[in-house]
């Protein structure tokens, strides 16, 4: 080949996307011992990155469930308060 081909495809990503990708690569490097021993290192590294993404997803799901429980309890207290107000108004009307 006469010209050197630039293989840095990441430079064509947006700045923020490249930062996200680099962060994911740093996180997947925790599994370097596993993917370096693979027959297909690139594919194994991709699976390790997916594993890291799945872990983050699980953490977010747990946080979301806690927030939903919190808001559900607030909503239930609000409904209870509204029912009590309605019962009070009805009892006063009967009086």
C-alpha positions in Angstrom: 0.0 0.0 0.0 1.2 3.4 -0.9 -0.7 5.3 1.7 -1.0 4.5 5.4 -4.7 3.8 6.2 -5.9 5.4 9.4 -7.6 2.8 11.5 -8.8 5.2 14.3 -12.5 5.1 13.5 -13.3 6.6 17.0 -12.2 10.0 15.8 -15.3 10.1 13.6 -17.5 9.8 16.7 -18.8 12.9 18.5 -16.7 14.0 21.5 -19.3 12.9 24.0 -19.7 9.5 22.3 -16.0 8.9 22.2 -15.8 9.7 25.9 -18.6 7.2 26.6 -16.9 4.5 24.5 -13.5 5.1 26.2 -15.2 4.9 29.6 -16.8 1.6 28.6 -13.4 0.3 27.4 -11.8 1.3 30.7 -14.5 -0.6 32.6 -14.2 -3.7 30.4 -10.4 -3.7 31.0 -11.2 -5.1 34.4 -11.7 -8.4 32.6 -8.5 -8.2 30.7 -7.3 -11.5 32.1 -10.3 -13.2 30.7 -10.4 -11.8 27.2 -6.7 -11.9 26.7 -6.9 -15.7 27.1 -9.6 -16.0 24.4 -9.1 -17.3 20.9 -11.0 -14.2 19.6 -9.8 -11.4 21.9 -11.8 -8.6 20.2 -15.1 -10.5 20.5 -14.3 -11.5 24.1 -13.6 -7.8 24.9 -16.9 -6.9 23.3 -18.7 -9.4 25.5 -16.9 -8.0 28.5 -18.1 -4.5 27.6 -21.6 -5.8 27.3 -21.3 -7.4 30.7 -20.2 -4.0 32.2 -23.2 -2.4 30.5 -25.5 -5.1 31.9 -24.2 -4.5 35.4 -24.9 -0.8 35.1 -28.3 -1.6 33.8 -29.1 -3.8 36.8 -27.9 -1.0 39.2 -30.2 1.5 37.4 -33.1 -0.9 37.6 -32.7 -1.3 41.3 -32.5 2.4 41.9 -35.6 2.9 39.7 -37.5 0.3 41.7 -36.6 2.0 45.0 -37.7 5.4 43.5 -41.0 3.8 42.3 -41.6 2.3 45.8 -40.9 5.7 47.3 -43.3 7.5 45.0 -45.9 4.8 45.3 -45.9 5.2 49.1 -46.3 9.0 48.8 -49.1 8.5 46.3 -50.8 6.1 48.6 -50.5 8.5 51.6 -52.0 11.2 49.4 -54.9 9.0 48.3 -55.5 8.0 52.0 -55.6 11.7 53.0 -58.0 12.5 50.1 -60.3 9.6 51.2 -60.3 10.8 54.8 -61.1 14.4 53.7 -64.0 13.0 51.5 -65.3 10.9 54.4 -65.1 13.9 56.7 -67.1 16.1 54.3 -69.7 13.4 53.8 -70.1 12.9 57.5 -70.5 16.6 58.0 -73.1 16.8 55.3 -75.1 14.1 57.0 -74.8 15.8 60.3 
